[in-house]
């Protein structure tokens, strides 16, 4: 099997240097996306208003929640198990691993479509959706689920093509911006904006698959519908790893979307719109958290595969220091730029979202400070610890929402998320340090 593509512009050979370089590639694409998102969110919010944007936000959150439930994060499987096959030059095993992940992704997507239909039927009346809007929600969910991107994402990260991944990710904000402008000019309304968002997902998926197949060309062995099932036996622990990553991602991401849905359920569409807008803006300001996590996991998996625990601990300490600095900078940005940005983008009608933005931004910054904890546990083979912590933290969130949401509305939901960000940080950090010290004692 040929060696991964060497790119002359990457000079660093250290794990931390590669993390920073890969994060820079991802951040470059997301940076463009963050700027464009301000534009298309401004168009949508000013066109639909708080109530209309609330209905739009509830459809998006429903689709993302269902996608989270059925997603198996197959990109992590490819990055973790593909490292060994890549080093050994075994294209057959790598090809079967990829085929297995594609099958898992398709099965999850089809299951999600059935869940989406049931969810629209049950939740639509509570959200104030008409039958036509419920059908539109189902159609949008189907597009989100069937535009599978996890497997090609894993291939690009396995071959250190974070630059290609950044290009693919940039397609979403570019297509959304173009679609939002067209919808605004042609037929401004929820339906038109949903079509624009769905088209952006399709463009992104096509770009991902094109780049991934081009990158992996001649590196994957042939596999058939029967042979890819051998991947279960060729990759020890793959089923438990898949289950753990699914549960971890489901609990973590679902809790964020659940807050939007619960606000819509108890407060109404307008409240959900304010909450969703604050959530998206806080995510834009803290986007580096998820990007850094992906780069850290890829590098920790590579270092751990080399059986060098000393290097794993060293990299973990360095990424911790980097995350603390980044988290402090993000909080300062939210305090200084958050409110002016919100008013400039959405207008005075959405001014009530600023307290939510502040609380959610602080919560996201706390997640950023602890960004290396979960990748360390995942890369070193402790996914069950992550699942246990995520489940416990989800219970904390439900308890906090039950107490604060009826009393404080959307502010209570944002406060609940900030509380669980702190508890999750403390628990995940304790687990990461425990296994780090345990490895050091065994060395």
C-alpha positions in Angstrom: 0.0 0.0 0.0 1.4 3.4 -0.9 2.3 5.7 2.0 -0.1 8.5 2.8 0.2 11.7 0.8 3.1 13.9 1.7 2.4 17.6 1.5 5.4 20.0 1.3 3.6 22.8 3.2 3.4 20.6 6.4 6.8 21.0 8.1 6.1 19.9 11.7 6.9 16.3 12.6 5.8 16.6 16.3 2.3 15.4 17.4 1.4 18.8 18.9 2.6 20.6 15.7 0.4 18.3 13.6 -2.6 18.9 15.9 -2.1 22.7 15.4 -1.7 22.4 11.7 -4.7 20.1 11.3 -6.8 22.3 13.5 -5.7 25.3 11.4 -6.9 23.6 8.3 -10.3 22.8 9.9 -10.5 26.3 11.4 -9.8 27.8 8.0 -12.8 26.2 6.6 -14.9 26.9 9.7 -13.6 30.4 9.8 -15.2 31.0 6.4 -18.3 29.2 7.6 -18.5 31.4 10.7 -18.4 34.6 8.7 -20.9 33.3 6.2 -23.2 32.0 9.0 -23.6 35.5 10.3 -24.9 36.5 6.8 -27.4 33.7 6.3 -28.6 33.7 9.9 -29.2 37.5 9.5 -31.3 36.8 6.4 -33.3 34.0 8.0 -33.9 35.7 11.4 -34.9 39.1 9.8 -37.1 37.4 7.3 -38.9 35.0 9.5 -38.9 36.9 12.8 -38.7 35.2 16.3 -41.8 33.0 15.8 -41.0 31.8 12.3 -37.4 31.3 13.0 -38.5 29.3 16.1 -40.4 26.9 13.9 -37.5 26.7 11.5 -35.1 26.0 14.5 -37.4 23.3 15.8 -37.3 21.4 12.5 -33.5 21.7 12.4 -33.1 20.6 16.0 -35.4 17.6 15.4 -33.4 16.5 12.4 -30.1 16.9 14.3 -31.4 15.1 17.4 -32.6 12.1 15.3 -29.3 12.1 13.4 -27.4 12.0 16.7 -29.4 9.1 18.0 -28.8 6.8 15.0 -25.2 8.0 14.2 -22.3 5.6 15.0 -19.5 8.1 14.5 -17.9 5.7 12.0 -15.1 8.2 11.4 -13.7 7.4 14.8 -13.7 3.7 14.0 -11.8 4.3 10.8 -9.2 6.5 12.5 -8.7 4.2 15.4 -8.6 0.8 13.7 -7.4 2.0 10.3 -4.0 3.1 11.7 -2.8 -0.5 12.2 -4.0 -1.6 8.7 -2.3 1.4 7.2 1.0 0.7 8.9 0.9 -3.0 7.9 0.0 -2.1 4.3 -3.1 -4.3 4.4 -5.5 -2.7 1.9 -7.9 -5.6 2.1 -8.6 -5.2 5.8 -8.8 -1.4 5.4 -11.3 -1.8 2.6 -13.4 -4.2 4.6 -13.3 -1.8 7.5 -14.6 1.0 5.3 -17.3 -1.2 3.8 -18.4 -2.2 7.3 -18.7 1.5 8.3 -20.7 2.4 5.2 -23.1 -0.4 6.0 -23.5 0.8 9.6 -24.1 4.4 8.3 -26.8 3.3 5.9 -28.6 1.2 8.5 -28.6 4.1 10.9 -29.9 6.5 8.3 -32.8 4.2 7.3 -33.7 3.7 11.0 -33.5 7.5 11.5 -36.0 8.1 8.7 -38.6 5.9 10.4 -38.0 7.7 13.7 -38.3 11.1 11.9 -41.8 10.2 10.6 -42.9 9.1 14.0 -41.5 12.2 15.7 -43.2 14.6 13.2 -46.5 12.9 13.8 -46.2 13.0 17.6 -44.4 16.4 18.2 -45.8 18.4 15.3 -49.1 19.3 17.1 -47.2 20.4 20.2 -44.9 22.7 18.2 -47.8 24.2 16.3 -46.8 22.6 12.9 -49.4 22.1 10.2 -49.6 18.8 8.4 -47.6 20.3 5.5 -44.9 21.6 7.8 -44.7 18.2 9.5 -44.1 16.5 6.1 -41.4 19.1 5.3 -39.8 18.3 8.6 -39.7 14.6 7.7 -38.3 15.3 4.2 -35.6 17.5 5.7 -34.7 14.9 8.3 -34.4 12.3 5.5 -31.9 14.4 3.6 -29.8 15.0 6.7 -29.7 11.3 7.5 -29.1 10.0 4.0 -26.3 12.4 3.1 -23.7 10.2 4.9 -20.5 12.0 5.7 -19.0 10.1 8.6 -17.2 7.4 6.6 -15.5 9.8 4.1 -14.6 12.1 7.0 -12.7 9.1 8.7 -10.8 8.3 5.5 -9.6 11.9 5.1 -8.5 12.1 8.7 -6.8 8.7 8.5 -4.7 10.0 5.7 -4.1 13.3 7.4 -6.1 15.2 4.7 -7.6 17.7 7.1 -7.2 20.3 4.4 -9.5 18.3 2.1 -12.0 17.9 5.0 -11.9 21.7 5.6 -12.7 22.2 1.9 -15.7 19.9 2.1 -17.0 21.5 5.3 -16.8 24.9 3.7 -19.4 23.8 1.2 -22.2 23.9 3.8 -22.0 27.6 4.7 -21.3 28.6 1.1 -24.3 26.7 -0.2 -26.5 27.9 2.7 -25.5 31.5 2.0 -26.3 31.1 -1.7 -29.5 29.3 -0.9 -30.6 31.8 1.7 -30.2 34.7 -0.8 -32.1 32.8 -3.5 -34.9 31.9 -1.1 -35.1 35.5 0.2 -35.4 36.9 -3.3 -37.6 34.2 -4.8 -40.0 32.9 -2.1 -39.0 33.9 1.5 -40.5 31.4 3.9 -39.7 28.4 6.0 -40.1 26.0 3.1 -37.7 27.8 0.9 -35.0 28.0 3.6 -35.4 24.3 4.4 -34.8 23.5 0.8 -31.7 25.7 0.8 -30.4 24.0 4.0 -31.1 20.5 2.5 -29.3 21.4 -0.7 -26.2 22.5 1.3 -26.1 19.1 3.0 -26.2 17.4 -0.4 -23.4 19.6 -1.8 -21.2 18.9 1.3 -21.8 15.1 1.1 -20.9 14.9 -2.6 -17.7 16.9 -1.9 -16.7 14.7 1.0 -17.1 11.5 -0.9 -15.3 12.8 -4.0 -12.3 13.9 -2.0 -12.3 10.8 0.1 -12.4 8.4 -2.8 -9.7 10.3 -4.6 -7.5 10.3 -1.5 -8.0 6.6 -0.8 -7.7 5.5 -4.4 -5.4 2.4 -4.7 -5.1 2.2 -0.9 -8.3 0.2 -0.3 -8.5 -3.4 -1.2 -11.6 -4.9 -2.9 -14.5 -5.9 -0.7 -17.9 -7.4 -1.4 -21.2 -7.3 0.4 -20.3 -10.5 2.2 -16.6 -9.9 2.9 -16.9 -6.6 4.7 -18.7 -8.4 7.6 -15.2 -9.9 8.3 -14.3 -6.6 9.7 -16.1 -7.6 13.0 -13.5 -10.3 13.5 -10.5 -8.5 12.0 -10.8 -5.5 14.4 -10.9 -6.6 18.0 -13.5 -4.8 20.1 -15.0 -2.9 17.1 -18.6 -3.6 18.1 -18.2 -2.4 21.7 -16.3 0.7 20.4 -19.1 1.5 17.9 -21.7 1.1 20.7 -19.7 3.3 23.1 -19.1 6.1 20.5 -22.8 6.0 19.5 -24.0 6.3 23.1 -21.4 8.9 24.0 -22.2 11.1 21.0 -25.9 10.5 21.4 -26.0 11.6 25.0 -23.7 14.5 24.5 -25.2 16.0 21.4 -28.8 15.0 22.1 -28.7 17.0 25.3 -27.9 20.2 23.4 -30.7 19.6 20.8 -33.1 18.4 23.6 -32.8 21.8 25.2 -34.1 23.6 22.1 -37.0 21.1 21.7 -38.0 21.4 25.4 -37.9 25.2 25.2 -40.2 25.0 22.2 -42.4 22.5 24.0 -42.8 24.6 27.2 -42.1 28.2 26.1 -43.2 28.2 22.5 -41.7 28.7 19.0 -40.5 32.2 19.7 -38.6 31.2 22.8 -37.1 28.3 20.9 -36.0 30.7 18.2 -34.2 32.9 20.7 -32.5 29.9 22.3 -31.5 28.4 19.0 -30.0 31.6 17.8 -28.0 32.1 21.0 -26.9 28.5 20.7 -25.7 28.9 17.1 -23.8 32.1 17.9 -22.1 30.6 20.9 -21.1 27.6 18.7 -19.7 29.9 16.1 -17.5 31.6 18.7 -16.4 28.3 20.2 -16.1 26.3 17.0 -12.4 25.7 17.7 -13.4 23.2 20.5 -14.8 20.6 18.2 -12.1 21.1 15.6 -9.3 20.8 18.2 -11.0 17.6 19.6 -11.0 15.9 16.2 -7.4 16.7 15.6 -6.4 15.6 19.1 -8.2 12.3 18.7 -6.5 11.6 15.4 -3.1 12.3 16.8 -3.6 10.5 20.1 -4.8 7.4 18.3 -1.7 7.5 16.1 0.7 8.0 19.1 -1.1 5.3 21.1 -0.9 2.9 18.2 2.8 3.2 18.4 2.6 1.9 22.0 4.4 4.9 23.5 2.5 5.9 26.6 5.1 8.5 27.6 4.4 10.4 24.4 0.6 10.1 25.0 0.9 11.7 28.4 3.2 14.4 27.1 0.8 15.3 24.3 -2.1 15.3 26.7 -0.5 17.8 29.0 0.4 20.1 26.1 -3.0 20.1 24.6 -4.5 20.8 28.1 -2.5 24.0 28.4 -3.4 25.0 24.8 -7.1 24.5 25.5 -7.1 26.6 28.7 -5.6 29.6 26.8 -8.1 29.2 24.0 -11.0 28.9 26.4 -10.1 32.2 28.1 -9.8 34.0 24.8 -13.3 32.7 23.7 -14.9 34.0 27.0 -13.4 37.4 26.4 -14.7 37.5 22.8 -18.2 36.6 24.0 -18.2 39.4 26.6 -16.9 42.0 24.3 -18.4 41.1 20.9 -21.4 38.9 21.7 -24.2 41.6 22.2 -23.1 43.9 19.3 -22.8 40.9 17.0 -26.3 39.6 18.0 -28.0 43.0 17.5 -26.2 43.7 14.2 -27.1 40.3 12.8 -30.6 39.7 14.0 -31.9 43.1 15.0 -33.6 44.3 18.2 -36.3 41.7 18.0 -33.7 39.1 19.1 -32.1 41.2 21.8 -33.5 38.9 24.4 -31.1 36.2 23.2 -28.0 37.9 24.7 -28.3 36.5 28.2 -28.7 33.1 26.7 -25.7 33.7 24.4 -23.6 34.6 27.5 -24.6 31.5 29.4 -24.2 29.1 26.5 -20.9 30.7 25.5 -19.5 30.2 28.9 -20.7 26.5 28.8 -19.1 26.0 25.4 -15.8 27.6 26.7 -15.8 25.2 29.6 -16.1 22.3 27.1 -13.2 23.8 25.2 -11.0 23.8 28.3 -11.6 20.1 28.7 -11.4 19.3 25.0 -8.5 16.8 25.4 -10.1 14.6 28.0 -12.5 12.6 25.8 -10.0 12.1 22.9 -7.5 10.7 25.5 -10.0 8.2 26.9 -11.2 7.2 23.4 -7.8 6.8 21.9 -6.5 4.7 24.9 -9.4 2.3 24.8 -11.8 3.6 27.6 -14.9 4.5 25.7 -17.1 3.0 28.4 -15.9 5.6 30.9 -17.0 8.3 28.5 -20.5 6.7 28.1 -20.9 6.4 31.9 -20.0 10.1 32.4 -22.2 11.3 29.5 -25.1 9.3 30.9 -24.6 10.7 34.4 -24.3 14.2 33.0 -27.5 13.8 30.9 -29.3 12.9 34.1 -27.9 16.1 35.7 -29.2 18.1 32.7 -32.7 16.6 32.9 -32.8 17.3 36.6 -31.7 20.9 36.1 -34.1 21.4 33.2 -37.0 20.0 35.3 -36.2 22.6 38.1 -35.2 25.7 36.1 -37.0 25.5 32.8 -40.6 25.9 34.2 -39.4 28.8 36.4 -37.0 30.7 34.1 -37.9 29.5 30.6 -35.2 29.7 28.0 -32.8 31.3 30.6 -33.3 28.2 32.8 -32.4 25.9 29.9 -29.2 27.9 29.2 -28.3 27.9 32.9 -28.8 24.1 33.0 -26.4 23.7 30.2 -23.8 25.8 31.9 -24.2 23.7 35.1 -23.7 20.4 33.3 -20.8 21.8 31.4 -19.0 22.2 34.8 -20.0 18.8 36.1 -19.0 17.1 32.8 -15.6 18.9 32.8 -14.9 17.8 36.4 -15.9 14.1 35.8 -14.2 13.8 32.4 -11.0 15.4 33.7 -10.9 13.2 36.8 -11.3 10.1 34.6 -8.6 11.2 32.1 -6.1 12.0 34.8 -6.9 8.7 36.6 -6.1 6.6 33.5 -3.0 8.8 32.7 -1.6 8.1 36.2 -2.6 4.5 36.0 -0.6 4.1 32.7 2.3 5.9 34.2 2.3 3.6 37.2 2.2 0.5 35.0 5.0 1.7 32.8 
